[in-house]
Amino acid sequence: MGDYQIAGFEFNNGNILIGDYEILLKRDEINISVYLNETEDEDGSSDSGFNLVYLEENGGILTSKMDEPLAIKHSSDENINHYYIFIERFLNKDEFKEIINEYEKGNVYSRLSIWYDITIDNELESGSGMLDDFELYDGPAIDPAWFPPNLNFFKARYLQE
């Protein structure tokens, strides 16, 4: 969230490591969607008003409107731009079995890495990325009511029945 514009997002590579099992994130096997809300407030409590500005499925670009001009924000304007970037990789049955096998062996340590180039306010930031370590967990799921307001759109997209 901020007063900047993301004008480009280019996925390079990534992987998910679960125990000793690696799932490669290849561009032709993932879906990327970018949503934008130009009227978000400072705490990000809006869960509506998001528009799809980029959609890529299995390496093919279906929608690309990120570089279209955004409304000019004024210093007294409380609205900011809020982006959500979703990268989805759907697993097959064999991959699920491998993940279950790692869990049953006690290999619960996991890591996610995503590498991309991003253009923010007409400045290319190549070699950007994200690393996250986590552990597989079989306890109760996190209650979505606990999530902060800026995750309302995520909750509506993935956690609502």
C-alpha positions as CSV (number, residue, x, y, z in Angstrom):
1,M,0.0,0.0,0.0
2,G,1.3,3.5,-0.8
3,D,1.1,6.4,-3.2
4,Y,3.2,4.6,-5.8
5,Q,2.3,2.8,-9.1
6,I,3.4,-0.7,-9.9
7,A,3.7,-0.6,-13.7
8,G,5.2,-4.0,-14.3
9,F,5.7,-7.4,-12.7
10,E,7.8,-10.1,-14.3
11,F,8.1,-13.5,-12.5
12,N,11.6,-15.0,-12.9
13,N,11.6,-18.2,-10.9
14,G,10.9,-19.7,-7.5
15,N,10.4,-22.9,-5.5
16,I,8.7,-24.4,-2.5
17,L,10.8,-26.8,-0.4
18,I,8.9,-29.0,1.9
19,G,11.2,-31.2,3.9
20,D,13.4,-32.7,1.2
21,Y,10.8,-32.4,-1.5
22,E,11.2,-29.4,-3.9
23,I,8.4,-28.0,-6.1
24,L,9.7,-25.7,-8.8
25,L,7.7,-22.7,-9.7
26,K,8.0,-22.4,-13.4
27,R,6.4,-19.5,-15.3
28,D,4.4,-21.8,-17.6
29,E,2.9,-23.7,-14.6
30,I,1.7,-20.7,-12.5
31,N,-1.0,-18.1,-12.6
32,I,-0.2,-14.5,-11.6
33,S,-2.9,-12.0,-10.9
34,V,-2.5,-8.4,-9.7
35,Y,-5.3,-6.4,-8.2
36,L,-5.4,-2.7,-7.5
37,N,-7.6,-0.6,-5.3
38,E,-6.9,3.1,-5.8
39,T,-9.2,4.3,-2.9
40,E,-7.8,2.3,0.0
41,D,-7.6,4.0,3.4
42,E,-4.4,4.0,5.5
43,D,-5.3,0.9,7.5
44,G,-6.3,-1.1,4.4
45,S,-9.7,-2.0,5.8
46,S,-11.5,-2.0,2.5
47,D,-12.4,-5.4,1.0
48,S,-14.0,-4.1,-2.2
49,G,-13.0,-1.9,-5.0
50,F,-10.2,-4.1,-6.2
51,N,-9.8,-4.3,-10.0
52,L,-7.8,-6.9,-11.9
53,V,-4.9,-5.0,-13.6
54,Y,-2.8,-8.0,-14.7
55,L,-3.5,-11.7,-15.3
56,E,-1.1,-14.3,-16.6
57,E,-2.0,-18.0,-16.8
58,N,0.7,-20.6,-17.6
59,G,3.0,-18.0,-19.1
60,G,0.4,-16.3,-21.3
61,I,-0.6,-12.7,-20.5
62,L,-4.4,-12.4,-20.6
63,T,-4.8,-8.9,-19.1
64,S,-2.2,-6.2,-18.7
65,K,-3.4,-2.7,-17.5
66,M,-0.8,-2.0,-14.8
67,D,1.0,0.7,-16.9
68,E,-2.3,2.7,-17.4
69,P,-2.1,6.1,-15.6
70,L,-3.6,6.2,-12.1
71,A,-5.5,9.1,-10.5
72,I,-3.2,11.7,-9.1
73,K,-3.1,11.7,-5.3
74,H,-3.0,15.0,-3.4
75,S,-1.2,15.5,-0.1
76,S,-4.6,16.0,1.6
77,D,-6.0,12.8,0.0
78,E,-6.4,9.9,2.4
79,N,-6.7,7.4,-0.3
80,I,-3.7,5.2,-1.3
81,N,-3.0,2.5,-3.9
82,H,-3.3,-1.0,-2.5
83,Y,-2.0,-3.9,-4.6
84,Y,-2.4,-7.6,-4.2
85,I,-0.1,-9.9,-6.2
86,F,-1.2,-13.5,-6.2
87,I,1.1,-16.3,-7.5
88,E,-0.8,-19.6,-7.7
89,R,0.7,-23.1,-8.4
90,F,-1.8,-25.9,-8.4
91,L,-0.5,-29.3,-7.1
92,N,-1.3,-32.7,-8.6
93,K,-2.0,-35.9,-6.6
94,D,1.6,-37.1,-6.8
95,E,2.9,-33.8,-5.3
96,F,0.3,-34.0,-2.5
97,K,1.5,-37.5,-1.7
98,E,5.1,-36.3,-1.6
99,I,4.2,-33.5,0.8
100,I,2.3,-36.0,3.0
101,N,5.3,-38.4,3.0
102,E,7.6,-35.5,4.1
103,Y,5.3,-34.6,6.9
104,E,5.0,-38.3,8.1
105,K,8.8,-38.5,8.1
106,G,8.8,-35.4,10.4
107,N,10.3,-33.2,7.7
108,V,8.2,-30.2,8.5
109,Y,10.7,-27.4,7.9
110,S,9.8,-25.6,4.6
111,R,10.8,-22.6,2.6
112,L,9.2,-20.5,-0.2
113,S,11.2,-18.4,-2.6
114,I,9.9,-16.2,-5.4
115,W,12.1,-14.0,-7.6
116,Y,10.8,-11.3,-9.9
117,D,11.5,-8.0,-11.6
118,I,9.1,-5.2,-10.6
119,T,8.7,-1.7,-12.0
120,I,7.6,0.9,-9.4
121,D,7.0,4.5,-10.5
122,N,8.8,3.8,-13.8
123,E,11.9,2.5,-12.0
124,L,12.9,-1.1,-12.7
125,E,13.8,-3.1,-9.6
126,S,15.3,-6.2,-11.1
127,G,16.3,-9.2,-8.9
128,S,13.6,-8.6,-6.3
129,G,12.3,-11.4,-4.3
130,M,10.9,-13.0,-1.3
131,L,12.0,-15.8,1.0
132,D,9.9,-17.3,3.8
133,D,10.5,-20.2,6.1
134,F,7.7,-22.1,7.7
135,E,6.8,-25.4,9.2
136,L,4.0,-27.8,8.2
137,Y,1.4,-27.8,11.0
138,D,-1.5,-30.2,11.6
139,G,-3.2,-28.2,14.4
140,P,-6.2,-25.9,14.1
141,A,-6.2,-23.4,11.2
142,I,-5.7,-19.7,12.0
143,D,-9.1,-18.1,12.5
144,P,-9.6,-15.7,9.6
145,A,-11.4,-13.3,12.0
146,W,-7.9,-12.7,13.6
147,F,-6.4,-11.4,10.3
148,P,-5.8,-7.7,10.1
149,P,-8.2,-5.6,8.0
150,N,-5.7,-5.2,5.1
151,L,-6.1,-8.9,4.4
152,N,-9.9,-8.7,3.8
153,F,-9.5,-9.1,0.1
154,F,-7.2,-12.1,0.5
155,K,-9.8,-13.7,3.0
156,A,-12.6,-13.1,0.5
157,R,-10.7,-14.7,-2.4
158,Y,-9.2,-17.7,-0.6
159,L,-10.8,-18.4,2.8
160,Q,-14.5,-17.8,2.4
161,E,-16.8,-20.7,1.5
